[in-house]
Amino acid sequence: MSSILNQAMFEYPAGIDWLIRKLGARGIELRFAELKDPVRDKLRRFEMMDLLQNAQFHPTIGSAVDDHLGDQAVDTGPAPSNKT
């Protein structure tokens, strides 16, 4: 999670609540990567885990990207050749 979002979450939890609801209403899914336990604990304390029930949590950024690309069914074509 970016440090700006992290800071906003703890200084303005009502604003984050609003943002989560607004994004959800537009069909935008939240995906979190590398979320540390202290951040998860604060989400629980601010009762935001219920709002984030549809969010996806990933252990790494790579796994979040892979999951997103898999959901989008993106065809990236053949891998580039190393031949010159």
Backbone as ProteinMPNN parsed JSONL, in Angstrom:
{"seq_chain_A": "MSSILNQAMFEYPAGIDWLIRKLGARGIELRFAELKDPVRDKLRRFEMMDLLQNAQFHPTIGSAVDDHLGDQAVDTGPAPSNKT", "coords_chain_A": {"N_chain_A": [[0.85, -1.161, 0.0], [0.553, 2.202, -0.801], [2.463, 4.781, 0.79], [1.128, 7.186, 1.056], [-1.608, 6.537, 0.864], [-1.695, 4.851, 3.036], [-1.123, 6.652, 5.142], [-3.324, 8.394, 4.849], [-5.401, 6.653, 5.419], [-5.23, 6.308, 8.151], [-5.319, 8.836, 9.203], [-7.603, 9.962, 8.142], [-10.003, 8.198, 8.345], [-12.759, 8.218, 7.703], [-12.808, 9.358, 5.203], [-11.515, 7.43, 3.667], [-13.344, 5.388, 3.934], [-15.461, 6.53, 2.491], [-14.237, 6.669, -0.038], [-13.82, 3.932, -0.632], [-16.472, 3.024, -0.794], [-17.425, 4.626, -2.926], [-15.77, 3.83, -5.077], [-16.496, 1.119, -5.212], [-19.181, 1.362, -5.963], [-18.876, 2.091, -8.566], [-17.968, -0.154, -9.682], [-15.304, -0.719, -9.368], [-12.667, -2.648, -8.372], [-10.782, -3.263, -5.439], [-7.437, -4.114, -4.852], [-5.03, -5.393, -2.799], [-1.598, -5.472, -1.992], [1.144, -6.935, -0.318], [0.341, -6.205, 2.26], [0.845, -5.331, 5.488], [0.749, -6.817, 8.811], [0.255, -4.883, 10.958], [-1.163, -2.931, 9.548], [-3.403, -4.332, 8.661], [-4.496, -4.86, 11.177], [-5.215, -2.271, 11.972], [-7.121, -1.702, 10.032], [-9.093, -3.487, 10.834], [-9.633, -2.412, 13.365], [-10.71, 0.072, 12.695], [-12.982, -0.845, 11.624], [-13.133, -1.476, 8.913], [-12.756, -3.771, 7.499], [-15.094, -5.123, 6.845], [-16.086, -3.494, 4.832], [-14.177, -3.983, 2.966], [-14.58, -6.543, 2.128], [-14.88, -7.6, -0.405], [-12.518, -6.998, -1.528], [-9.305, -7.929, -2.749], [-6.581, -9.592, -1.359], [-3.143, -9.85, -1.571], [-0.026, -11.599, -1.32], [2.23, -10.587, -2.594], [3.254, -7.977, -4.89], [3.613, -8.891, -7.462], [1.985, -11.221, -7.509], [-0.502, -10.043, -7.266], [-0.671, -8.573, -9.651], [-0.477, -10.671, -11.521], [-2.853, -12.042, -10.895], [-4.754, -10.086, -11.506], [-4.283, -9.722, -14.273], [-4.973, -12.266, -15.117], [-7.694, -12.234, -14.54], [-8.531, -10.385, -16.4], [-8.165, -11.565, -18.801], [-6.137, -11.039, -20.702], [-4.468, -11.063, -23.748], [-1.238, -11.312, -24.342], [0.271, -11.997, -26.454], [2.872, -13.751, -28.311], [5.987, -14.505, -26.661], [8.75, -12.243, -26.848], [11.45, -12.791, -29.115], [14.839, -13.64, -28.498], [16.625, -13.615, -30.5], [18.671, -11.969, -32.881]], "CA_chain_A": [[0.0, 0.0, 0.0], [1.388, 3.392, -0.855], [2.547, 5.464, 2.076], [0.114, 8.24, 1.092], [-2.874, 5.893, 1.213], [-1.529, 4.382, 4.401], [-1.275, 7.816, 6.024], [-4.708, 8.871, 4.765], [-6.274, 5.686, 6.066], [-5.203, 6.45, 9.599], [-5.639, 10.211, 9.583], [-8.94, 10.282, 7.651], [-10.695, 6.936, 8.041], [-14.062, 8.454, 7.074], [-12.546, 9.61, 3.787], [-11.214, 6.145, 3.039], [-14.642, 4.717, 3.887], [-16.171, 7.141, 1.359], [-13.56, 6.261, -1.263], [-14.102, 2.514, -0.863], [-17.872, 2.919, -1.243], [-17.539, 5.275, -4.231], [-15.147, 2.95, -6.064], [-17.335, -0.07, -5.33], [-20.388, 1.72, -6.709], [-18.489, 2.186, -9.975], [-17.492, -1.459, -10.118], [-13.847, -0.768, -9.281], [-12.226, -3.564, -7.324], [-9.529, -2.952, -4.76], [-6.507, -5.229, -4.667], [-3.948, -4.983, -1.918], [-0.428, -6.337, -2.021], [2.144, -6.729, 0.729], [-0.293, -5.532, 3.39], [1.475, -5.801, 6.731], [-0.186, -7.099, 9.903], [-0.22, -3.683, 11.66], [-2.161, -2.249, 8.714], [-4.624, -5.155, 8.77], [-5.046, -4.625, 12.518], [-5.881, -0.965, 11.977], [-8.346, -1.839, 9.236], [-10.086, -4.131, 11.711], [-9.985, -1.481, 14.432], [-11.585, 1.089, 12.107], [-14.125, -1.586, 11.1], [-13.132, -1.368, 7.455], [-12.641, -5.076, 6.86], [-16.388, -5.444, 6.254], [-16.152, -2.766, 3.565], [-13.191, -4.556, 2.054], [-14.809, -7.976, 2.0], [-14.711, -8.004, -1.794], [-11.152, -6.685, -1.957], [-8.414, -9.076, -2.815], [-5.322, -9.379, -0.659], [-2.098, -10.666, -2.18], [1.228, -11.527, -0.564], [3.228, -9.805, -3.329], [2.737, -7.17, -5.996], [3.581, -9.775, -8.627], [0.803, -12.092, -7.474], [-1.669, -9.184, -7.522], [-0.677, -8.287, -11.091], [-0.82, -11.917, -12.204], [-4.267, -12.309, -10.673], [-5.504, -9.089, -12.276], [-4.173, -10.055, -15.691], [-5.763, -13.475, -15.33], [-9.102, -11.838, -14.543], [-8.809, -9.572, -17.581], [-7.97, -12.409, -19.982], [-5.333, -10.258, -21.64], [-3.578, -11.846, -24.595], [-0.039, -10.508, -24.559], [0.941, -12.484, -27.642], [4.045, -14.594, -28.051], [7.123, -13.865, -26.011], [9.71, -11.758, -27.824], [12.598, -13.647, -29.376], [16.137, -13.053, -28.179], [17.447, -13.676, -31.708], [18.837, -10.672, -33.558]], "C_chain_A": [[0.895, 1.223, 0.0], [1.374, 4.1, 0.483], [1.503, 6.568, 2.183], [-1.238, 7.653, 1.477], [-2.832, 5.396, 2.646], [-1.746, 5.524, 5.392], [-2.722, 8.308, 6.024], [-5.656, 7.953, 5.509], [-6.353, 5.935, 7.568], [-5.494, 7.862, 10.065], [-7.07, 10.58, 9.211], [-9.731, 9.021, 7.34], [-12.059, 7.132, 7.385], [-13.898, 8.712, 5.58], [-12.243, 8.329, 3.04], [-12.497, 5.326, 2.907], [-15.428, 5.22, 2.679], [-15.57, 6.661, 0.04], [-13.871, 4.805, -1.612], [-15.519, 2.336, -1.4], [-18.05, 3.492, -2.656], [-16.941, 4.388, -5.338], [-15.991, 1.704, -6.294], [-18.588, 0.19, -6.146], [-20.102, 1.821, -8.21], [-17.93, 0.877, -10.515], [-15.974, -1.595, -10.09], [-13.454, -1.638, -8.097], [-10.912, -3.102, -6.725], [-8.717, -4.23, -4.61], [-5.333, -4.697, -3.864], [-2.812, -5.98, -2.012], [0.517, -5.929, -0.898], [1.602, -5.942, 1.924], [0.228, -6.141, 4.686], [0.427, -5.974, 7.834], [-0.63, -5.843, 10.659], [-1.279, -2.912, 10.867], [-3.478, -3.019, 8.758], [-5.303, -4.937, 10.124], [-5.779, -3.291, 12.582], [-7.141, -0.982, 11.133], [-9.453, -2.479, 10.066], [-10.568, -3.157, 12.779], [-10.926, -0.392, 13.926], [-12.807, 0.473, 11.446], [-14.259, -1.45, 9.585], [-13.035, -2.715, 6.759], [-13.965, -5.504, 6.237], [-16.554, -4.743, 4.912], [-15.254, -3.396, 2.514], [-13.41, -6.039, 1.796], [-14.641, -8.461, 0.564], [-13.322, -7.682, -2.329], [-10.321, -7.952, -1.959], [-7.091, -8.697, -2.164], [-4.296, -10.367, -1.208], [-0.8, -10.52, -1.399], [2.289, -10.681, -1.257], [2.55, -8.983, -4.418], [2.623, -8.033, -7.248], [2.36, -10.668, -8.658], [-0.472, -11.284, -7.715], [-1.793, -8.88, -9.012], [-1.066, -9.534, -11.873], [-2.307, -12.221, -12.089], [-5.129, -11.346, -11.494], [-5.461, -9.417, -13.765], [-4.963, -11.306, -16.022], [-7.247, -13.167, -15.383], [-9.477, -11.084, -15.813], [-8.689, -10.354, -18.879], [-7.228, -11.636, -21.076], [-4.435, -11.199, -22.427], [-2.381, -10.97, -24.912], [0.738, -10.974, -25.776], [2.146, -13.329, -27.295], [5.163, -13.792, -27.38], [8.104, -13.391, -27.07], [10.901, -12.712, -27.948], [13.877, -12.917, -29.014], [17.071, -13.06, -29.391], [17.51, -12.304, -32.358], [18.948, -10.844, -35.041]], "O_chain_A": [[1.889, 1.269, 0.726], [0.393, 4.03, 1.224], [1.035, 6.865, 3.282], [-1.938, 8.209, 2.323], [-3.813, 5.506, 3.382], [-2.475, 5.368, 6.372], [-3.279, 8.604, 7.081], [-6.601, 8.41, 6.152], [-7.413, 5.789, 8.178], [-5.88, 8.062, 11.217], [-7.69, 11.41, 9.876], [-10.095, 8.794, 6.187], [-12.477, 6.293, 6.587], [-14.754, 8.328, 4.784], [-12.671, 8.16, 1.898], [-12.713, 4.655, 1.898], [-15.994, 4.425, 1.929], [-16.295, 6.291, -0.883], [-14.153, 4.49, -2.768], [-15.738, 1.585, -2.35], [-18.748, 2.904, -3.482], [-17.541, 4.223, -6.4], [-16.181, 1.28, -7.433], [-19.012, -0.66, -6.93], [-21.007, 1.65, -9.026], [-17.477, 0.806, -11.658], [-15.42, -2.493, -10.724], [-13.862, -1.388, -6.963], [-10.035, -2.607, -7.434], [-9.252, -5.289, -4.281], [-4.727, -3.684, -4.211], [-3.036, -7.187, -2.1], [0.667, -4.75, -0.577], [2.305, -5.126, 2.52], [0.06, -7.335, 4.934], [-0.64, -5.36, 7.796], [-1.813, -5.739, 10.983], [-2.184, -2.313, 11.449], [-4.546, -2.419, 8.88], [-6.528, -4.843, 10.208], [-6.85, -3.198, 13.183], [-8.13, -0.34, 11.486], [-10.608, -2.059, 10.006], [-11.762, -3.081, 13.066], [-11.838, 0.023, 14.642], [-13.58, 1.168, 10.787], [-15.362, -1.325, 9.054], [-13.216, -2.792, 5.544], [-13.968, -6.179, 5.208], [-17.094, -5.318, 3.966], [-15.544, -3.344, 1.319], [-12.515, -6.719, 1.295], [-14.293, -9.621, 0.343], [-12.986, -8.051, -3.454], [-10.615, -8.915, -1.25], [-6.557, -7.613, -2.395], [-4.555, -11.568, -1.295], [-0.504, -9.446, -0.875], [3.157, -10.116, -0.593], [1.418, -9.263, -4.814], [1.657, -7.921, -8.003], [1.757, -10.858, -9.714], [-1.422, -11.794, -8.308], [-2.889, -8.925, -9.571], [-1.891, -9.466, -12.784], [-2.946, -12.611, -13.066], [-6.118, -11.755, -12.102], [-6.491, -9.391, -14.439], [-5.56, -11.398, -17.095], [-7.981, -13.762, -16.172], [-10.625, -11.143, -16.251], [-9.07, -9.86, -19.941], [-7.659, -11.597, -22.228], [-3.73, -12.028, -21.852], [-2.492, -9.999, -25.662], [1.774, -10.393, -26.097], [2.411, -13.594, -26.123], [5.256, -12.573, -27.523], [8.28, -14.059, -28.088], [11.295, -13.356, -26.976], [13.981, -11.706, -29.206], [18.192, -12.56, -29.307], [16.523, -11.57, -32.382], [19.092, -9.861, -35.768]]}, "name": "protein", "num_of_chains": 1, "seq": "MSSILNQAMFEYPAGIDWLIRKLGARGIELRFAELKDPVRDKLRRFEMMDLLQNAQFHPTIGSAVDDHLGDQAVDTGPAPSNKT"}
